[in-house]
Amino acid sequence: MGLKSNSVHVAVMPGDGIGVEVTEAAMGVLGKLVRRHGLGLSTESLQAGAFAYQETGTAMSEPVFERARQADAILLGAMGWPGIRYPDGTEIAPQLDLRFRLGLYAGVRPIRAIPGVKLPLADARAAQIDMVILRESTEGLFAARGRGEIIEDREARDTMVITRATTERLSRFAFRLAERRAARLGRKQTVTLVDKANVFTGFAFMRKVFLEVAQTFPEVPAATHYIDAMALDLVRRPWDFDVLPTENMFGDILSDLGAGLIGGMGYAPSADIGDDHAVFQPSHGTGPDIAGKGIANPTAMILSAALMLDWLGAEGAGQAWSDAAAELEAAVDAAFRGGLRSAEFGGSGTAEVARAIAAEIPG
C-alpha cells in the first residue's frame, strides 16, 4: 500500500442518526492518541447516507465516493433511516455500496468480552469470550441486492452467489488472522467455517474450497460447523470459538448474536477489508429511537478506530500506529474495569463515556 507514517489520510463519513454522535465522540479520543504518538493523520468529513439522499437525491455522490476511494482508510459512523427509502422500499445503505465497489470481502467482526461490562450469560467462562466472526461481505445472498426478481406477482427470487476466488481469499484471510491472534494471545486459534453444506450446493462448494486452503496452513487447526448448530453453540459455549469465516447473510446474523453476548451492539466494532481498501465502523445502526438524546454508546466506534489504527500500522504506516491501537483498546478496558457504565446499563451518555476512555490515555 505504500503508506507513510507522517501522511495518512482518513475519510470520515459520520452518516445518519447516532452515527454522527459516536463519530464526534470517537474523533475526540482519536485526537488525543494522534497527539500523544505524533501520528501524521489528516481527515476530511464526507456526507453520505439517508439524509444526504433526502437532501440531494443521491445517497453517495460520485465525487464523495471518489474522495473516499482515494483515502488511506474510511471511518464510518452509521447510515440509514427508517422513514427514508429508495422508491422500491429498500434501505438507503451506502456502506453496502462501499463494500461491493471497493471489493471489501473480509468483514471482520470482533466479539470480545470487555472487563466490567455486564454480560447476559451467567457462566463465569463468558468473560473469556474472544472471537472474530469473519463475514464475507461482497457475495453470498447479498449478491442478489438490487437483482432480485418478482415473477407475475406470485413468487420472488434472490440468488446466492459463492465463488472460488472470493472463498479462497476469505479463507486465506481467516487463517492469517488466526496466526496473528495466536501470536498475540499465546494460544492456537481454530478457524471454523460456518455453512449449510448438508443442504445447499453453494455451501458444499464453499466448504470444499475452504478445506483446500486449510491444507496450505497445516499449523492452524481447521473445523466446520453448520449454521443452525453454531447459532445454538454461540449461546451455549461461545468461549470455545476463535475465528469463524462464513457467508454474508450468516455473518450478518451471527455478528448481531455475538454482540448480544458481550453487552450489545454498542460494544461491537467492525472492519470491512479488501486487498487495497478498508472501512471501519461500529456494527450498530443509526439508532433512530435514541438519536439526538446524547446517550448512544460510542465504545464500538472507538474500538473500530482502534481496528483502523492497527490496520494502518500493518499496511505500512508504522509501529506507532499499532502501538496507538493497542493503547486505545487498553484504555477502553481500563475505563470499564474501573466502573464506567454506558447508558444502556443506566450509566453515562455518549460524551461522558468518550471522556472516561480518553482519561485512561496518558498525556
Beta strands, then each sheet from edge to edge (+ up, - down):
strand 1: 8-15
strand 2: 41-45
strand 3: 73-78
strand 4: 106-112
strand 5: 130-136
strand 6: 149-151
strand 7: 155-157
strand 8: 191-195
strand 9: 222-226
strand 10: 243-246
strand 11: 269-273
strand 12: 278-282
sheet 1: 2+ 1+ 3+ 12+ 11- 4+ 5- 10-
sheet 2: 6+ 7-
sheet 3: 8+ 9+
end
